Structures are given as structure tokens and as C-alpha cells.
Amino acid sequence: MNGKFVIFPNTGRIATQAVLDREQVPDYTLEVVAMDTSLLPLSSTTTVRVYVEDVNDNSPLFGQQNYSRTLALPVNTGTFIVFHFLNYNFSCLDLKFCVLFLCFIIM
């Protein structure tokens, strides 16, 4: 099972034995064979599909290190300062990444 899964023979329980990462492999297809212990063993085969859920394990990335903007005084409350896109490598709604919007406003 590619070293990622183990089947406990007495219970049939399938467990992971390595870290799974959805960004690397989103799902696994396992072929499982059940067999009795008689002299002429009978067996049955089935397919088990494992879908890996994504977790928030990537930090958002700014497009540049520093941002600046000159404001003319007086500046009123609610004045728009900066609007920026962040690339966020997290699978939401089965997309490869999400774009977050940051908006800084004077309060």
C-alpha cells in the first residue's frame, strides 16, 4: 500500500502509517483482499478509495515585501488606503488556491 497505509489482519482496520498531504496526493485507491484461514482459503477483493482532506498548512503570501501610500491630510474615517491580493495555497472548493482580499481603512 505504498507505505502509506496498513491493514490490521485481525480487525480489517485500515490506518495511515505515514503523513498524507492533499497538495501532493489528493486521494488513494487501495485494493483490499480478505481471505479466511482454512486449508482451501476463500477470498474476496474490493476497492477502497481514501480522500485526503485539506488542512490549512500554508501561509498566505504577499506579492511584495513593502507597501506604501501617501495620503493627503485631513484623512477621514473610512478612507480607503490599500487593497491587495494574497495568494493562499489552500484548496477551497476544489480550487488550487484561493485569493484573499486585504483592505486597510482608517478607523
Secondary structure, 3 states (H helix, E strand, C coil): CCCCEEECCCCCCEEECCCCCCCCCCEEEEEEEEECCCCCCCEEEEEEEEECCCCCCCCCECCCCCCCCCCCCCCCCCCEEEEEEEEECCCCCCCCCEEEEEEEECC
